[in-house]
Amino acid sequence: MRKLFLLSFITLNFCAAFAQTTGYWQQHVDYKMDVTMNVKNYQYKGKQELVYTNNSTDTLKKVFYHLYPNAFQPGSEMDARIQTIKDPDARMVNKIKVDGKDVKESRIKNLKPNEIGFLNITNFKQDGVNADAKAVGTILEVTLAKPILPNSKTTFTLDFDGQVPIQIRRSGRNNVEGVELSMSQWYPKIAEFDFEGWHADPYIAREFHGVWGNFDVNITIDKEYTLGGSGYLQNQNEIGKGYQDAGVTVVYPKKTKTLTWHFIAPMVHDFTWAADKNYMHDVVKGPNNVDLHFLYKNNPKTAENWKKLEPLMINVMDFYNKKIGDYPYKQYSFIQGGDGGMEYAMCTLMLGNGTLEGILGTATHELGHSWFQHILASNESKHPWMDEGFTTYVEDFVLNEMAVKEEKNPFKGNYAAYYKLVESGKEQPQTTHGDRYDENRPYSISSYVKGSIFLSQLGYVIGQDNLAKTIKRYYHDFKFKHPTPNDIKRTAERVSGANLDWYLVDWTETANTIDYGIKDVKDNADKTVVTLERIGRMPMPIDLTVEYTDGTTESFYVPLRMMSFEKENPNPAVKRTVLNDWTWAHPTYEFIISKPKTTIKKITIDPSGLMADVKQANNVYEIK
């Protein structure tokens, strides 16, 4: 285990160092934390030492930390959001009767003092000198004792004491399935500073952004508990729990009520753990000798499904390695805990008492986030579609590959959900900050569904081979960095040679829609004149098929002029004619089929269904 850690540490830090030599910079942190958990009152105390490296060209006079547990207090911004949004998250409300009517009430609103979350900071010092640290909601504002110059380091130390809240969202105690401790967003976490400045977002709703670094964490807790989470356990001989099957000789300390679990997590941007007295713990070997840990409640039904899950997740990881790139760490943990499912560094916390199909879907999605969030660390708060959407894309892809009967278009349901959002009139541009959508439902569809369509539709635009190459190159070029929307666009341009700025702008920065139609089909002697029209604002290249009464089929391709690109024939078995390009400013386009109209049975725009045309009815001309 120690050798694996050192190898990973060297490899990952080489990647970070390489990034710094190419004109790109990012901050770096090294955390050391010692925390003791009191399982009787769910309070914990800890000390943190953080070595902060300023790789920017800025001189920093202030820094900011996240104090996430403070969100779970009556009157917090999270509480206010739950009370005012039209469709609050069902997990975060109680249904009560008011004047005979069902009303949704924030679960945070009435938390008692021993049920809230809090994280208090004391004794904050910079290089041994006191610094002014002030808690403002879920943010700690620190005025430094001395500025941090460019390309220099400083060391912050602090003491913290916290309380684990009743489990309401992600972090918390005693969740709906009886897991005692889900310890996500539990420690003072320094905010990200990048080329855009500080990202000290208050914890109101959902997503996160973090600084790359190394974590060295000691967790002292009652010896009856089994832990799992981020990083590599360094003292498994002392701990023993769950490691017997791995051939570890267990040496239990004598006359002790607690054990200290020592984890090291190299080159990650978060650290999460969970604990329960009733965890089963299995370890199986995954692709590239990665240890896959499964921690789940010890009851017959749960155990049966989780045992069946284990070989399936080996297959899923193998698929992701081939589809995206190799998982770079040497462990990943699937842990029953939290609510729903949420991605964390080298692990997920997820509900685990449902059907095998449901657990598989959640585990597949959360594992996908290891690539599209915890290795490709985009800013989830500003661009949630980049991690949620891309993860949804690969999840749908792999589950279809593993299905008994594969669907021709595994993303069909995503398109249907997006069309309903457009019809509702509630769509907001994907540039909307994740916390500032008017409602939760439009946020979810925009992030998960429309974000997934960004990729599946990109395959329609540049071709499936180019899409596959784009995904792999994007991962290779931007792992252990913080890619932005422009980075995925530029990667696709480098791979395909197409100009794609229009695609990124229209799809993600506006609520423009795609709507093409077959306006007219008429005879012209022994030929047929077809007129197409662009109704929506967003332009697209057009694939079109013509089916004839004699059973033959041919296709036509209309390039989009602003792309300066010609896509390869997606179906080489069908003869294709490449037509003149179509400009955006011209609302109609006319072309000729060299056969009379009487020979035509059906004309279809985009038979693949991968172009997100919001009105499908006018995409087909059919003679019955």
C-alpha positions, 0 to 999 in steps of 0.5 A, spaced: 500 500 500 505 504 501 509 503 495 502 504 491 501 511 494 508 513 493 508 511 485 501 515 485 504 521 488 510 521 484 505 520 477 500 525 479 505 531 481 508 530 475 502 531 471 501 538 476 508 540 475 507 539 467 501 543 467 505 549 470 510 549 465 505 550 459 503 557 461 497 554 465 497 555 472 493 553 478 494 553 486 496 547 490 494 545 497 497 540 502 492 538 508 494 535 514 488 534 519 487 530 525 480 529 528 476 526 533 469 524 533 464 523 539 459 518 537 455 520 542 453 527 541 456 527 533 461 533 535 468 533 532 474 537 534 480 537 529 486 541 528 488 543 520 495 545 517 495 547 510 501 549 506 498 553 500 502 554 494 500 561 490 502 559 483 498 565 480 501 572 478 497 575 484 499 577 491 493 575 495 492 579 501 485 575 503 483 568 503 477 564 503 474 557 506 468 554 506 464 552 512 459 547 509 456 545 515 453 552 517 448 551 511 444 546 516 442 551 521 435 555 521 435 562 517 441 560 513 441 561 505 440 554 504 434 554 509 431 560 505 432 557 498 428 551 500 422 556 503 422 560 497 423 556 491 417 553 487 419 546 487 424 544 493 428 538 493 423 533 496 429 530 501 429 537 504 422 538 506 417 535 510 409 535 508 405 538 513 398 540 514 396 548 514 389 550 514 387 543 511 392 543 505 399 540 504 405 544 505 412 543 504 416 545 510 424 546 510 427 540 514 432 545 516 427 551 519 426 547 525 432 543 527 434 544 534 441 546 537 443 538 537 441 537 530 444 543 526 450 543 523 456 547 525 463 548 524 467 553 528 474 556 527 479 558 532 486 560 533 487 561 526 495 563 524 499 564 518 506 562 519 505 562 526 502 569 526 495 570 528 490 572 522 483 575 522 478 570 521 471 572 520 465 567 519 460 569 514 455 564 513 458 558 510 464 562 508 470 564 512 474 570 510 481 571 512 485 577 512 492 575 512 498 577 517 502 578 511 501 577 503 502 571 499 507 573 493 506 570 487 510 563 486 511 563 494 508 558 499 505 559 506 502 555 512 495 556 515 494 552 522 487 552 525 483 549 530 476 547 528 470 544 532 463 541 528 457 538 529 454 533 524 447 535 522 441 531 522 442 528 515 438 532 510 442 533 504 449 529 503 452 530 509 449 528 516 448 523 521 443 517 521 440 517 514 434 514 511 437 507 511 440 508 518 447 509 516 450 513 522 455 518 519 456 521 512 462 525 512 462 530 506 464 537 506 465 536 513 472 540 514 474 547 513 476 547 505 480 553 502 476 556 496 479 555 489 482 561 486 484 561 479 484 566 473 477 568 474 479 570 481 476 567 488 470 562 488 468 563 495 460 561 493 456 560 499 453 553 500 446 554 498 444 548 494 448 544 490 455 543 487 462 544 489 469 547 486 476 545 490 483 546 489 488 540 487 492 538 493 494 532 497 491 530 504 494 527 510 488 525 515 487 522 521 480 520 524 479 517 531 473 514 532 470 509 537 473 502 535 466 499 533 466 503 527 468 501 520 470 507 515 471 508 508 472 514 503 477 518 500 485 516 499 489 510 502 489 507 509 496 507 511 495 503 518 490 497 516 494 492 520 492 496 526 485 497 524 483 490 521 476 491 519 474 489 512 481 487 510 482 480 513 480 478 506 486 482 503 491 478 507 492 483 512 495 480 519 491 484 524 494 487 530 488 490 535 490 495 540 489 492 547 484 496 552 482 501 547 475 504 546 477 508 539 481 507 533 485 512 529 484 511 521 490 514 517 488 516 510 493 519 505 489 522 498 494 524 493 492 529 488 485 530 489 480 536 491 476 534 496 476 528 502 470 525 504 469 519 509 463 515 512 462 510 518 457 505 521 458 500 526 454 495 521 458 496 515 460 490 511 466 491 507 468 487 501 474 488 496 475 486 489 480 487 484 478 492 478 481 493 472 489 495 472 489 492 479 485 498 482 482 496 489 474 496 489 471 497 496 464 496 497 461 498 504 454 497 505 449 495 511 449 488 513 442 486 512 440 480 507 437 484 501 442 489 501 448 484 501 445 480 496 444 486 491 451 489 493 454 482 492 451 482 485 453 489 484 461 488 485 462 484 478 458 489 474 462 495 477 469 492 474 466 492 467 463 499 468 470 501 470 473 497 464 469 501 459 470 508 462 478 506 462 477 504 454 472 510 453 475 516 456 482 514 459 485 510 465 483 511 472 489 514 475 488 512 482 489 505 486 482 505 489 475 507 489 470 506 494 462 505 493 459 506 500 452 506 502 451 513 505 448 520 504 442 521 500 441 519 492 448 519 490 454 524 490 461 524 487 467 525 492 474 524 491 476 516 490 469 514 492 461 515 492 456 516 498 450 513 495 443 510 497 443 502 497 437 499 499 433 499 492 433 494 486 439 492 483 438 496 477 437 502 481 443 501 485 447 499 478 445 506 475 447 510 481 453 507 482 455 507 474 453 515 474 457 516 480 463 512 478 463 516 471 464 523 476 471 520 477 473 522 470 468 528 469 469 531 476 474 528 480 480 528 475 477 533 470 475 538 475 471 543 472 467 548 476 461 545 478 457 551 480 458 555 474 458 549 469 454 544 472 453 541 465 460 539 464 460 534 469 453 532 470 452 532 463 458 528 461 457 523 466 450 522 464 452 521 457 457 516 459 453 512 464 447 512 458 452 509 453 455 504 458 449 501 461 446 501 454 452 497 452 451 492 458 444 491 456 441 485 454 438 489 448 441 495 446 437 501 444 439 504 437 439 511 440 440 510 448 440 518 449 432 518 446 430 519 453 434 525 454 432 528 448 424 527 450 426 531 457 429 537 453 423 538 449 419 538 455 423 543 458 423 547 452 415 547 451 415 549 459 418 556 457 422 555 463 429 554 460 435 558 462 442 558 459 447 553 461 451 559 463 446 560 469 450 559 476 447 552 479 444 556 485 441 561 481 436 557 477 428 559 478 426 552 479 430 545 481 427 541 475 430 546 469 436 546 473 436 538 473 434 538 465 439 543 463 445 540 467 444 532 466 440 532 460 442 538 456 449 537 458 449 530 456 446 532 449 452 537 448 456 530 447 451 526 443 449 532 439 456 533 438 457 526 435 452 528 430 455 535 428 463 532 427 462 525 427 462 519 432 469 517 431 471 524 432 467 525 438 470 518 441 477 522 439 475 528 442 473 525 449 479 521 450 484 527 448 480 532 452 481 527 458 488 526 456 490 534 456 486 536 462 486 531 467 488 534 474 487 541 471 480 545 471 477 545 464 472 550 462 467 550 456 472 553 451 477 547 453 472 542 450 470 546 444 477 547 442 479 540 443 473 538 439 476 543 434 483 540 434 480 533 433 476 534 427 478 541 424 471 544 424 470 551 427 465 550 433 464 556 436 457 557 434 456 550 437 458 552 444 455 559 444 448 557 441 447 551 445 450 553 452 450 561 452 443 562 450 436 558 450 436 558 442 433 552 439 434 548 433 428 547 429 428 545 421 423 543 417 421 540 410 417 546 407 416 544 400 417 538 395 415 539 388 416 536 381 420 539 376 420 535 370 423 528 371 426 531 378 424 533 385 425 540 388 426 540 396 425 546 400 428 546 407 427 551 412 430 554 418 425 556 424 429 556 430 435 560 431 440 555 432 444 553 426 446 546 424 449 541 419 443 537 416 443 529 414 437 527 410 435 521 407 430 519 402 427 513 401 424 511 394 418 506 393 423 501 390 426 500 397 432 503 396 435 509 400 440 515 399 442 520 403 444 528 403 448 532 407 448 539 407 454 542 411 453 549 415 458 554 412 460 557 419 463 550 420 468 550 414 467 542 415 465 536 412 463 530 416 464 523 414 458 519 411 455 516 418 453 510 414 457 508 408 453 503 406 448 508 404 450 513 398 451 520 400 451 526 396 454 532 399 450 539 397 452 546 397 453 549 404 447 553 408 449 559 411 445 562 417 442 568 414 438 564 409 432 561 412 431 557 406 435 552 402 433 548 396 436 542 393 434 537 387 433 530 387 435 527 381 428 523 381 421 524 380 417 526 386 412 519 384 418 515 386 419 518 393 416 514 399 419 518 405 424 524 406 427 525 413 431 530 416 436 527 421 434 519 421 439 518 427 435 523 432 441 526 435 440 533 433 435 536 438 430 539 433 425 541 438 419 540 433 420 533 430 413 533 426 416 537 420 422 533 419 419 528 415 415 528 409 411 522 407 407 520 401 402 514 404 
